[in-house]
Amino acid sequence: MSLFGSTPFNESISEDTAARIATLQAKLNKKLGPEFISQRPGPGGGPKLTYAEGWKIINLANDVFGFNGWSSSIVNISTDFVDFNEESRRYNVGITAIVRVTLRDGTHHEDVGYGMLENSKSKAAALDKCKKEAITDALKRTLRNFGNLLGNCLYDKSYAQEVVKIKVPPVSIAVRSPHHPRFSSPCAAN
């Protein structure tokens, strides 16, 4: 018997489980709409980079897997460099992070992310920003391994070039009943 992770690869599954897997796979096969996609200038004035913001991918993961259907953990985080320029009195910092995302059934992926900041006045602020950036980058790169809907479609350059041409209508925000602890607690109803 061969293993897939710690699960027997040829293990039979119920019809219900097969249907849930098929539904999940169908969701993950969909590609991101233009409202999830952003662009920024490429390094050195190169072509624009197309990406999805971390919070949007996290919201999608919560939507697809459920808020308690997945978890992430930092496998490793390391400082690649902290350089101080005596002349400018500024810091250059680079951090690498490896993040693992695990689903409720034990399925998991890992990937690497990077955070870098040049010319920072503060060493602490540079380290803080770079750690967050590396972890978010690693989380997004890890989640994309689950499918197109979680960002893998952005690695298809022809798709990325076409989807950014689609005009996204402005979002209207109607704040009717925002969450507020004073009005949301069970005790406040009295």
Secondary structure, DSSP 8 states (H G I E B T S, - for coil): --EETTEETT----HHHHHHHHHHHHHHHS---GGG-EEE--GGG-S-EEE--HHHHHHHHHHHH-TTSEEEEEEEEEEEEEEEETTTTEEEEEEEEEEEEEETTS-EEEEEEEEEEEEES-HHHHHHHHHHHHHHHHHHHHHHTT-GGGTGGGG-HHHHHHHTTS---------SS---HHHHSGGGG-
